[in-house]
Amino acid sequence: MLLSGGYMKIVHIITRFIRGGADENTLYSCNGQAEQGHEVYLMYGRENHADILGRLHPDVRPICIDALVREVSPVKDLQALLDMGLRLRKIRPDIVHTHTSKAGFVGRLAAMFSQSPIIVHGVHILPFLNVGPMERRIYLACEKMLSPVTDAFVDVSAGMKTECLVNRIGDEDRHHVIPSGMDVAAFQQAEPLSEAELAVMAEAPVMGWADAQVMLMVAAFEERKRHVEFLDIFARIVAANPRACLLLAGAGPLEPAIRARIEALGLAGHVRVIGFRKDIARWIKTAQLCILSSEREGLPRVIVQYALGGKPIIATDLPGIDFIVQNDVTGFRVDTVEAMERPINLVLSHEPTSERLEQGVRGIDLSPWSVSSMNERLEALYADLWDRKIGPRQNGAEAFPAVRQA
């Protein structure tokens, strides 16, 4: 299975390939490895978006597994397992790298049954956190069942690693914290939107853009992001800060419920749903304050993007988020959505606090989140796994040389 010159066959598997954080992480991993000359395949489920598929490197080979769906479905899950297993037997990869919970479960089983020599799982989120007792037991059992066949776990944050170890999923030696790569410079160097641009892209709030205190939340419109719950809190924030304006950037199935709640609370003059934005770096730069009310995630990429934009952050506490959101230094972490009200009011009403938090954010070293850093660390991990699981590389070649041999 060793390719000419030390190159590898790598198969990435992800449940959905849309526009979320795990999806972009996978995109950049695939593209970086293809650029290095590895033979890269991407298996993804039926829920996918053409725009992110269009961003794949031309040499990445996409494979849609139609039966791979996010919800639990015994029939479809079995179909997906069989489909993946047959394809993996044909491809005969050196490494199978799964991402997200469902693909992590089905994909690792398929890799095991097809006798793939190296199996890696990316821990972007843990399904057993912040769920009911029965769900927690089931998800934990699944993760523990697959732990022995997983050669390495790639954790997006130290918090994810800690949660795994506390719950006895894998051991210390198999967990590797590799931050999720992104275009660091694009977020740091972005220019804020002008009032004229805002007028074109989003209807002005009742107080006008010049006077608005702009808050931004970037999150898929899904229940676990808790937009609807936050809107109830935002209504109270508006009562205390009449110039407050909330921008909701994202897309997803919860959008009708979000819009209905905005109307029901009388917030139409203070909230703007701006949809999915390819220029989100500029919207971050435009905001005075960035927020996230998620119930469960790994370290969300958007939290890092907020920090790259130099903005104070108020967010619900999530595993690993404390590296970025340091209480009263770069922002505030809170235990509940309801607890977001007080620190938001403080930042909006007290300019010295806002300025101090901005200064704190600018002091964070965010270089580990570059795409190049992520791919270099993945390359080193793969090389180590190769040496331990497969054996010395062909002809004594260094780990995956930069030019494919003829």
ZAMIGU-622093 format. One line per field, with one value per residue (C-alpha): residue number from 1; x, y, z. Coordinates in pm, whole numbers. Example, Ala and Ser with C-alpha at 12.3 -4.5 7.8 and 13.67 -1.06 7.14 Angstrom:
// ZAMIGU-622093
palum [1	2]
px [1230	1367]
py [-450	-106]
pz [780	714]
END
This chain:
// ZAMIGU-622093
palum [1	2	3	4	5	6	7	8	9	10	11	12	13	14	15	16	17	18	19	20	21	22	23	24	25	26	27	28	29	30	31	32	33	34	35	36	37	38	39	40	41	42	43	44	45	46	47	48	49	50	51	52	53	54	55	56	57	58	59	60	61	62	63	64	65	66	67	68	69	70	71	72	73	74	75	76	77	78	79	80	81	82	83	84	85	86	87	88	89	90	91	92	93	94	95	96	97	98	99	100	101	102	103	104	105	106	107	108	109	110	111	112	113	114	115	116	117	118	119	120	121	122	123	124	125	126	127	128	129	130	131	132	133	134	135	136	137	138	139	140	141	142	143	144	145	146	147	148	149	150	151	152	153	154	155	156	157	158	159	160	161	162	163	164	165	166	167	168	169	170	171	172	173	174	175	176	177	178	179	180	181	182	183	184	185	186	187	188	189	190	191	192	193	194	195	196	197	198	199	200	201	202	203	204	205	206	207	208	209	210	211	212	213	214	215	216	217	218	219	220	221	222	223	224	225	226	227	228	229	230	231	232	233	234	235	236	237	238	239	240	241	242	243	244	245	246	247	248	249	250	251	252	253	254	255	256	257	258	259	260	261	262	263	264	265	266	267	268	269	270	271	272	273	274	275	276	277	278	279	280	281	282	283	284	285	286	287	288	289	290	291	292	293	294	295	296	297	298	299	300	301	302	303	304	305	306	307	308	309	310	311	312	313	314	315	316	317	318	319	320	321	322	323	324	325	326	327	328	329	330	331	332	333	334	335	336	337	338	339	340	341	342	343	344	345	346	347	348	349	350	351	352	353	354	355	356	357	358	359	360	361	362	363	364	365	366	367	368	369	370	371	372	373	374	375	376	377	378	379	380	381	382	383	384	385	386	387	388	389	390	391	392	393	394	395	396	397	398	399	400	401	402	403	404	405	406]
px [0	300	283	586	819	649	309	-7	-366	-582	-960	-1144	-1504	-1752	-2127	-2226	-2017	-2186	-2042	-1973	-1650	-1577	-1650	-1397	-1142	-1188	-1174	-840	-701	-794	-663	-336	-269	-357	-117	156	86	-97	-381	-682	-1046	-1337	-1649	-1946	-2318	-2623	-2638	-2380	-2340	-2208	-2008	-1786	-1752	-1639	-1356	-1196	-853	-891	-696	-925	-1164	-1515	-1746	-2104	-2237	-2609	-2713	-2489	-2725	-2694	-2991	-2984	-3134	-3050	-3139	-2948	-2660	-2618	-2640	-2376	-2152	-2172	-2121	-1818	-1671	-1690	-1536	-1257	-1176	-1143	-937	-718	-620	-324	-514	-886	-952	-1311	-1472	-1786	-1988	-2197	-1922	-1682	-1893	-1991	-1664	-1443	-1647	-1613	-1239	-1205	-1404	-1211	-881	-752	-415	-444	-764	-776	-1079	-1119	-1291	-1476	-1761	-1853	-2206	-2244	-2205	-2514	-2765	-3012	-2894	-3004	-2844	-2528	-2500	-2558	-2312	-2047	-2085	-2037	-1726	-1574	-1649	-1454	-1171	-956	-956	-871	-498	-515	-765	-721	-880	-964	-900	-742	-1093	-1204	-901	-972	-1337	-1231	-973	-1208	-1461	-1195	-1210	-859	-542	-307	-67	-336	-484	-331	-452	-434	-623	-863	-689	-824	-706	-563	-447	-787	-956	-679	-649	-1018	-1165	-1491	-1796	-1883	-2226	-2293	-2209	-2425	-2712	-2689	-2638	-2875	-3166	-3069	-3201	-3438	-3153	-2953	-2614	-2421	-2566	-2609	-2421	-2361	-2349	-2278	-2355	-2218	-2376	-2576	-2948	-2979	-3130	-2800	-2689	-2988	-3070	-3433	-3341	-3091	-3351	-3551	-3243	-3173	-3517	-3411	-3075	-3256	-3465	-3143	-2952	-3196	-2915	-2832	-2850	-2802	-2677	-2743	-2516	-2591	-2841	-3028	-3359	-3431	-3451	-3835	-3854	-3589	-3773	-4103	-3948	-3803	-4150	-4318	-4075	-4108	-3739	-3776	-3609	-3312	-3229	-3106	-3080	-2797	-2769	-2453	-2174	-1859	-1722	-1782	-1439	-1558	-1878	-1671	-1456	-1773	-1921	-1856	-1912	-1928	-2135	-2213	-2483	-2415	-2522	-2248	-1947	-1576	-1381	-1586	-1383	-1593	-1467	-1114	-1235	-1393	-1057	-867	-1098	-995	-1342	-1452	-1638	-1924	-2011	-2153	-1879	-1760	-1470	-1145	-1300	-1117	-796	-961	-1236	-1061	-1297	-1262	-952	-1081	-1450	-1673	-1773	-2107	-2284	-2626	-2780	-2959	-2624	-2511	-2728	-2515	-2173	-2329	-2490	-2155	-1962	-2227	-2261	-1902	-1656	-1340	-1437	-1492	-1154	-975	-1122	-1025	-670	-675	-797	-516	-264	-358	-119	-347	-79	-152	-485	-327	-398	-27	24	-268	-149	211	100	-133	155	381	111	48	422	452	151	292	624	454	175	314	690	981	903	1019	1386	1438	1246	1174	816	613	853	727	756	600	860	815]
py [0	232	471	572	801	753	898	768	692	887	865	1132	1059	1319	1300	1628	1842	2177	2502	2421	2425	2051	2068	2347	2166	1859	2070	2225	1886	1724	2013	2038	1668	1670	1961	1749	1481	1229	1036	1181	1070	1235	1037	1247	1203	1308	1649	1856	2195	2254	2561	2377	2079	2329	2440	2095	2062	1914	1605	1522	1246	1308	1014	1069	800	857	649	844	1073	1268	1118	766	530	159	76	367	329	-34	66	334	85	-165	102	249	-92	-197	129	111	-246	-121	189	7	325	361	596	645	972	1018	1346	1417	1172	968	937	861	564	419	514	354	34	28	90	-190	-440	-348	-394	-42	-33	310	462	821	999	1376	1489	1806	1748	1481	1347	1246	1599	1799	1531	1320	1028	757	927	982	611	503	750	673	302	356	569	321	31	197	330	13	25	397	449	822	1086	1437	1675	2030	2155	2050	2051	1780	1570	1612	1510	1198	1098	1164	934	672	709	631	695	991	863	836	1184	1470	1829	1988	2318	2348	2537	2849	3147	3345	3644	3689	3745	3958	4187	4223	4572	4657	4726	5087	5230	5238	4868	4783	4977	4758	4425	4463	4693	4950	4893	5147	5352	5353	5197	5505	5480	5103	4893	4594	4241	3944	3573	3339	2996	2747	2783	2462	2388	2325	2682	2813	3121	3119	3104	3387	3610	3607	3738	3989	4142	4235	4362	4595	4729	4829	4930	5069	5106	4733	4556	4183	4034	3663	3510	3156	2928	2615	2450	2670	2993	3008	2963	3232	3480	3400	3462	3793	3907	3773	3962	4287	4280	4341	4681	4541	4205	4136	3785	3822	3457	3268	3514	3438	3773	3697	3832	4183	4144	4039	4349	4561	4428	4574	4243	3879	3611	3240	3060	2698	2412	2171	2184	2139	2463	2634	2772	3086	3166	3171	3382	3631	3657	3694	3989	4141	4143	4079	3750	3640	3274	2979	2769	2488	2242	2416	2758	2900	2930	3201	3339	3436	3587	3963	3952	3873	3832	3625	3259	3179	2858	2939	3148	3353	3445	3615	3918	4076	4072	4185	4482	4562	4563	4765	5025	5062	5163	5116	4752	4700	4855	4651	4327	4415	4471	4134	3958	4110	3958	3595	3392	3244	3116	2749	2790	2852	2599	2536	2461	2215	2032	2015	1857	1613	1517	1450	1243	1037	978	854	626	494	406	229	50	-15	5	211	420	299	351	532	829	1113	1148	1211	1417	1728	1601	1275	1037	917]
pz [0	25	-267	-472	-283	55	-32	124	41	285	316	514	619	744	806	641	410	445	582	946	1142	1115	743	684	898	678	361	457	566	235	28	218	184	-186	-238	-78	-336	-118	-280	-98	-94	83	176	286	345	148	321	138	-26	-375	-273	-24	-258	-521	-292	-285	-445	-798	-692	-397	-499	-357	-286	-171	63	17	318	558	749	1072	1257	1400	1139	1178	817	662	904	800	432	488	670	384	117	294	365	-1	-117	140	34	-323	-236	21	208	441	671	736	919	1040	1146	1353	1561	1316	1054	1339	1443	1106	938	1200	1187	808	835	1088	881	567	757	701	878	1044	1186	1311	1457	1469	1790	1686	1929	2182	2143	2509	2649	2752	2654	2853	3074	2831	2529	2729	2818	2458	2306	2567	2503	2128	2180	2425	2191	1911	2123	2097	1715	1701	1656	1725	1831	1690	1941	1831	2185	2511	2658	2416	2509	2880	2840	2652	2911	3203	3036	2956	2582	2466	2661	2690	2424	2156	2202	2006	2033	1687	1656	1364	1084	917	713	1004	796	629	966	1111	809	716	690	868	655	587	662	288	255	553	399	87	265	560	635	897	1250	1402	1550	1223	1168	1281	1632	1663	1917	1692	1833	1609	1644	1377	1406	1203	1265	1464	1805	1981	1901	2105	1901	2011	2378	2335	2168	2492	2671	2397	2446	2800	2672	2432	2719	2897	2580	2320	2065	2074	1736	1689	1362	1314	1050	942	776	869	956	1258	1055	1044	1423	1473	1253	1426	1769	1654	1552	1865	2089	1893	1799	1426	1461	1653	1491	1140	995	744	633	547	469	274	394	763	858	768	970	1272	1231	1215	1539	1882	2053	1938	2107	2097	2297	2195	2419	2311	2080	2079	2066	1792	1504	1513	1864	1724	1430	1671	1847	1518	1447	1780	1935	2295	2324	2547	2518	2703	2858	2629	2660	2566	2515	2816	2612	2404	2627	2949	3203	3234	3008	2657	2736	2960	2980	3138	3234	3089	2813	3077	3237	2914	2988	3259	3084	2754	2928	3091	2763	2579	2853	2972	2700	2913	2969	2598	2516	2783	2653	2295	2412	2588	2273	2069	2310	2234	2018	1752	1515	1602	1421	1081	806	760	1130	1134	823	941	1268	1090	860	1156	1328	1015	975	1332	1294	967	1130	1420	1230	881	911	777	473	132	44	374	231	466	578	265	47	-124	-483	-603	-743	-1100]
END
